[in-house]
Amino acid sequence: MKEIKLTEINGIKIGNAQNIEGATGCTVILCEEGGIAGVDVRGGAPASRETELLKSENTVEEVHGIILSGGSAYGLDAAAGVMEYLEEKGKGFDVKVGVVPIVCGASLFDLIIGDSKCRPDKKMGYNACLNSEKNEIKEGNIGAGTGASIGKITGVERAMKGGLGVYTLQIGELKVGAVVAVNALGDVVDVDTNKIMAGLLNSEKNDLVSTEEELYSQYRYSEKNVFNGNTTIGCIITNAKLTKSQMNKLASISHNGYAKAISPVHTTVDGDTIFTLSTNKVEAMPDAVGVLATKVMSKAINRAILNAESAYNLKSINDIRKNLK
């Protein structure tokens, strides 16, 4: 097993675009020749696009792009730019009078972090596609991770900076990668040590406290608004030969990666969503792909936090490490 770059999965491109001042952005994963896809939505507050067509019983087998964005439901507009880019290249579902690119997506809530009127739109989605041509992998305060934050059970005042993470592994010819924008209500846990690495700050903002323990202390306050705009959104990308049904199951299994790296996860105020996308090239046991997907997703979540930088009055993990020295 070895770590590789996501762009080493042939047929896949990834690009980001963002508005730094507005604190929002989007990340696109392109599979221009079409890839088998699935999805599993676990959080109680999702903002999503074209997830119904990914149900195993529905007709469309292949998608051409998946977009992760900020901007809450407004950010779903960025998918129109991805469709325009793909249509210009003649990529999409052949409808005889042209092509219809199939673009699925999900958005996270970052409106309270920067300018709430600044949201990913068609132009930003198109620019993310143009940037995918550079064949670069970037993480942290970029793309859908630009305005991401974590540890928000008491509000944004004691929250920390989230971000975008990418991690890919290869075994033999099998390649499995993850892209994830981490914007959780809960804390992020180091999957190697099982200790909280970032999340809810104490009242002095110089150390971490447990969101889980804070939740227990507030359990009676059923009407309390716990900053109901969160959501971790991600995509598993692979070259494994899997059916549409198996890709939906893979999306379900991949949420184990969320559960390993985020605590608490899948709350009623998170819209936690995972897409899966395969170029369908390499024979592989579905369970082996599922175990790898769980691993890369959890590591990508950790990488999102490790690469995040302080911004928008939100501290990063590096600030906390400095305080604890």
C-alpha positions as CSV (number, residue, x, y, z in Angstrom):
1,M,0.0,0.0,0.0
2,K,1.3,3.4,-0.9
3,E,0.1,7.0,-0.8
4,I,-0.3,8.6,-4.3
5,K,-1.8,11.8,-5.7
6,L,-5.5,11.8,-6.6
7,T,-4.6,12.9,-10.1
8,E,-2.9,9.5,-10.6
9,I,-6.4,8.0,-11.0
10,N,-6.6,8.3,-14.8
11,G,-9.6,10.1,-16.1
12,I,-10.1,12.2,-13.0
13,K,-9.5,15.9,-12.7
14,I,-10.0,18.1,-9.6
15,G,-10.2,21.9,-9.5
16,N,-10.9,24.7,-7.0
17,A,-12.2,28.2,-7.1
18,Q,-12.9,30.6,-4.3
19,N,-13.6,34.1,-3.1
20,I,-11.2,34.7,-0.2
21,E,-12.8,38.0,0.9
22,G,-16.2,36.4,0.9
23,A,-15.0,33.3,2.6
24,T,-16.6,30.7,0.2
25,G,-15.6,28.5,-2.7
26,C,-16.2,25.3,-4.6
27,T,-14.3,22.1,-5.5
28,V,-15.1,20.1,-8.7
29,I,-14.2,16.5,-9.4
30,L,-14.5,15.8,-13.2
31,C,-14.8,12.5,-15.0
32,E,-15.4,13.7,-18.5
33,E,-15.8,10.3,-20.1
34,G,-18.4,9.3,-17.5
35,G,-18.1,7.4,-14.2
36,I,-20.3,5.1,-12.1
37,A,-21.5,7.0,-9.1
38,G,-23.4,6.7,-5.8
39,V,-24.3,8.7,-2.8
40,D,-25.3,8.4,0.8
41,V,-26.7,11.4,2.9
42,R,-26.6,10.8,6.6
43,G,-26.9,14.3,8.1
44,G,-30.3,15.8,8.9
45,A,-29.8,19.1,7.1
46,P,-28.5,18.5,3.6
47,A,-28.3,20.8,0.6
48,S,-27.8,18.6,-2.5
49,R,-28.3,18.3,-6.3
50,E,-29.1,15.4,-8.5
51,T,-28.9,12.8,-5.7
52,E,-32.2,11.1,-6.7
53,L,-30.8,10.0,-10.1
54,L,-28.1,8.1,-8.2
55,K,-30.6,5.7,-6.7
56,S,-29.8,2.2,-7.8
57,E,-33.2,1.7,-9.5
58,N,-33.0,4.9,-11.6
59,T,-31.9,5.0,-15.2
60,V,-28.7,7.1,-15.4
61,E,-25.6,5.0,-14.9
62,E,-22.8,7.6,-15.3
63,V,-22.1,11.1,-14.1
64,H,-19.6,13.5,-15.5
65,G,-18.9,15.8,-12.5
66,I,-19.4,16.2,-8.8
67,I,-19.2,19.6,-7.2
68,L,-18.7,20.4,-3.5
69,S,-19.4,24.0,-2.6
70,G,-20.0,26.5,0.2
71,G,-22.9,29.0,0.1
72,S,-25.6,26.6,1.6
73,A,-28.4,26.0,-0.9
74,Y,-27.3,29.1,-2.9
75,G,-24.0,27.4,-3.7
76,L,-25.7,24.7,-5.7
77,D,-25.8,27.3,-8.6
78,A,-22.1,26.5,-9.2
79,A,-23.1,23.3,-10.8
80,A,-24.4,25.2,-13.8
81,G,-20.8,26.4,-14.6
82,V,-19.6,22.8,-14.5
83,M,-22.4,21.8,-17.0
84,E,-21.4,24.7,-19.3
85,Y,-17.7,23.6,-19.2
86,L,-18.6,20.0,-20.0
87,E,-21.1,20.9,-22.7
88,E,-18.5,23.0,-24.5
89,K,-16.3,19.9,-24.6
90,G,-19.2,17.7,-25.8
91,K,-19.2,15.7,-22.7
92,G,-22.4,14.4,-21.2
93,F,-25.4,12.1,-21.7
94,D,-26.3,11.9,-25.4
95,V,-29.9,13.1,-26.0
96,K,-29.6,13.2,-29.8
97,V,-30.0,16.9,-30.0
98,G,-26.9,17.5,-27.9
99,V,-25.5,16.3,-24.6
100,V,-26.6,16.8,-21.0
101,P,-23.7,16.7,-18.6
102,I,-24.8,14.9,-15.4
103,V,-23.4,16.9,-12.5
104,C,-24.2,16.0,-8.9
105,G,-23.4,18.2,-5.9
106,A,-23.7,19.2,-2.3
107,S,-23.2,22.4,-0.4
108,L,-22.1,23.3,3.1
109,F,-23.1,26.3,5.2
110,D,-20.5,29.0,5.5
111,L,-22.7,32.1,5.2
112,I,-22.0,33.3,8.7
113,I,-18.2,33.2,8.4
114,G,-17.6,35.8,5.6
115,D,-19.9,37.8,3.4
116,S,-23.3,36.1,3.5
117,K,-24.1,37.6,0.1
118,C,-21.0,36.1,-1.5
119,R,-21.8,32.6,-2.7
120,P,-20.5,30.1,-5.3
121,D,-22.2,30.7,-8.6
122,K,-22.1,29.6,-12.2
123,K,-18.9,31.6,-12.9
124,M,-17.1,30.1,-9.9
125,G,-18.1,26.6,-10.9
126,Y,-16.8,27.2,-14.4
127,N,-13.5,28.6,-13.1
128,A,-13.0,25.6,-10.9
129,C,-13.3,23.4,-14.0
130,L,-10.7,25.6,-15.8
131,N,-8.4,25.2,-12.7
132,S,-8.8,21.4,-12.9
133,E,-6.7,21.5,-16.1
134,K,-3.6,22.5,-14.0
135,N,-3.5,19.0,-12.5
136,E,-2.8,20.4,-9.0
137,I,-3.8,19.1,-5.6
138,K,-4.4,21.8,-3.0
139,E,-5.7,21.6,0.6
140,G,-6.8,23.7,3.5
141,N,-8.4,27.2,2.9
142,I,-9.3,26.5,-0.7
143,G,-12.3,25.5,-2.8
144,A,-15.2,24.3,-0.7
145,G,-13.0,24.5,2.4
146,T,-12.4,28.2,2.2
147,G,-15.1,29.2,4.7
148,A,-15.3,25.9,6.5
149,S,-15.3,25.8,10.3
150,I,-15.7,23.1,13.1
151,G,-16.6,22.9,16.7
152,K,-19.7,25.1,16.7
153,I,-22.0,23.8,19.3
154,T,-21.7,27.0,21.3
155,G,-21.7,29.2,18.2
156,V,-19.0,30.5,15.9
157,E,-17.2,32.4,18.7
158,R,-15.4,29.3,20.0
159,A,-15.2,27.5,16.7
160,M,-12.0,26.6,14.7
161,K,-11.0,26.7,11.1
162,G,-12.0,23.7,8.9
163,G,-10.9,23.1,5.4
164,L,-10.5,20.9,2.3
165,G,-8.6,17.6,2.6
166,V,-7.4,15.0,0.0
167,Y,-5.9,11.6,0.5
168,T,-5.3,8.7,-1.9
169,L,-3.9,5.1,-1.5
170,Q,-2.9,2.5,-4.0
171,I,-2.7,-1.3,-3.6
172,G,-1.5,-3.0,-6.8
173,E,-3.6,-1.5,-9.6
174,L,-6.4,-0.5,-7.3
175,K,-6.6,3.2,-6.4
176,V,-9.0,4.8,-3.9
177,G,-9.0,8.5,-2.9
178,A,-11.0,11.0,-0.9
179,V,-11.8,14.7,-1.3
180,V,-13.7,16.3,1.7
181,A,-14.7,19.7,2.9
182,V,-14.8,19.6,6.7
183,N,-17.4,22.0,8.2
184,A,-18.7,19.9,11.1
185,L,-20.7,20.8,14.2
186,G,-18.4,18.5,16.1
187,D,-14.7,18.0,16.8
188,V,-12.1,16.4,14.5
189,V,-10.3,13.4,15.9
190,D,-6.8,12.2,15.0
191,V,-7.5,8.8,13.6
192,D,-4.0,7.6,14.6
193,T,-4.3,8.6,18.3
194,N,-8.0,8.8,18.8
195,K,-7.5,12.2,20.4
196,I,-9.3,15.5,19.6
197,M,-7.1,17.5,17.3
198,A,-9.3,20.5,16.7
199,G,-12.9,21.7,17.3
200,L,-14.5,23.4,20.2
201,L,-12.3,25.9,22.1
202,N,-12.6,26.7,25.8
203,S,-13.9,30.1,26.9
204,E,-10.3,31.5,26.9
205,K,-9.8,30.1,23.4
206,N,-6.4,28.6,24.3
207,D,-7.2,24.9,24.5
208,L,-9.7,22.3,23.3
209,V,-12.8,21.0,25.1
210,S,-15.0,18.1,24.0
211,T,-18.1,18.9,22.0
212,E,-19.5,15.6,23.1
213,E,-19.2,16.6,26.8
214,E,-20.7,20.0,26.0
215,L,-23.6,18.3,24.3
216,Y,-24.2,16.2,27.4
217,S,-24.2,19.3,29.6
218,Q,-26.9,20.9,27.4
219,Y,-29.1,17.9,26.8
220,R,-32.1,19.5,28.5
221,Y,-32.1,22.6,26.2
222,S,-34.1,21.1,23.3
223,E,-34.9,24.5,21.9
224,K,-31.3,25.8,21.9
225,N,-30.1,26.8,18.5
226,V,-26.7,25.0,18.1
227,F,-25.6,27.1,15.1
228,N,-27.7,25.0,12.6
229,G,-25.4,25.4,9.6
230,N,-22.7,22.8,9.3
231,T,-22.1,19.8,7.1
232,T,-19.1,17.7,5.9
233,I,-19.3,16.9,2.2
234,G,-17.0,14.6,0.4
235,C,-16.4,12.2,-2.5
236,I,-14.6,8.8,-2.8
237,I,-12.9,8.4,-6.1
238,T,-11.7,5.0,-7.4
239,N,-10.8,3.0,-10.5
240,A,-12.5,-0.1,-9.2
241,K,-15.0,-1.9,-11.4
242,L,-18.3,-1.6,-9.4
243,T,-22.0,-1.5,-10.3
244,K,-24.2,1.4,-9.4
245,S,-25.7,-0.5,-6.5
246,Q,-22.2,-1.3,-5.2
247,M,-21.2,2.4,-5.5
248,N,-24.2,3.4,-3.4
249,K,-23.2,0.8,-0.8
250,L,-19.6,2.1,-1.0
251,A,-20.9,5.6,-0.1
252,S,-22.7,4.1,2.9
253,I,-19.6,2.3,4.1
254,S,-17.4,5.4,3.6
255,H,-19.4,7.2,6.3
256,N,-17.4,5.0,8.7
257,G,-14.5,7.4,7.8
258,Y,-16.7,10.3,9.0
259,A,-17.5,8.4,12.2
260,K,-13.8,7.7,12.9
261,A,-12.7,11.3,12.4
262,I,-15.6,13.5,13.5
263,S,-17.3,13.5,17.0
264,P,-20.3,13.8,17.1
265,V,-21.2,13.2,13.5
266,H,-24.4,13.0,11.4
267,T,-26.3,15.3,13.7
268,T,-29.6,16.9,12.9
269,V,-27.8,20.2,12.1
270,D,-25.2,18.6,9.8
271,G,-26.0,17.7,6.2
272,D,-23.2,15.1,6.0
273,T,-23.0,13.7,2.5
274,I,-20.6,11.3,0.6
275,F,-20.6,10.8,-3.2
276,T,-18.7,8.0,-4.8
277,L,-17.2,8.0,-8.3
278,S,-15.5,5.3,-10.3
279,T,-13.7,5.2,-13.6
280,N,-14.6,1.5,-13.6
281,K,-11.2,0.1,-14.8
282,V,-9.8,-2.4,-12.2
283,E,-11.4,-5.6,-10.9
284,A,-11.6,-5.4,-7.1
285,M,-13.4,-6.9,-4.2
286,P,-16.1,-4.4,-3.1
287,D,-15.3,-5.0,0.6
288,A,-11.6,-4.2,0.0
289,V,-12.6,-1.0,-1.7
290,G,-14.9,-0.2,1.2
291,V,-12.1,-0.6,3.8
292,L,-9.8,1.5,1.8
293,A,-12.5,4.2,1.3
294,T,-13.0,4.4,5.1
295,K,-9.3,4.8,5.6
296,V,-8.7,7.5,3.0
297,M,-11.8,9.5,4.0
298,S,-10.8,9.6,7.7
299,K,-7.2,10.6,6.7
300,A,-8.5,13.3,4.3
301,I,-10.6,14.8,7.1
302,N,-7.5,14.9,9.3
303,R,-5.5,16.5,6.4
304,A,-8.2,19.2,6.0
305,I,-7.5,20.3,9.5
306,L,-3.8,20.0,9.4
307,N,-3.7,22.2,6.3
308,A,-6.2,24.7,7.5
309,E,-4.8,28.2,8.3
310,S,-6.2,30.8,10.7
311,A,-8.7,33.1,9.0
312,Y,-12.0,35.0,9.5
313,N,-11.3,35.2,13.3
314,L,-11.1,31.4,13.4
315,K,-8.0,29.8,14.9
316,S,-6.3,26.9,13.2
317,I,-4.7,23.8,14.7
318,N,-1.3,25.5,14.5
319,D,-2.5,28.2,16.9
320,I,-3.6,25.6,19.5
321,R,-0.3,23.8,19.2
322,K,1.6,27.0,19.8
323,N,-0.5,27.6,23.0
324,L,0.2,24.2,24.3
325,K,4.0,24.4,23.9
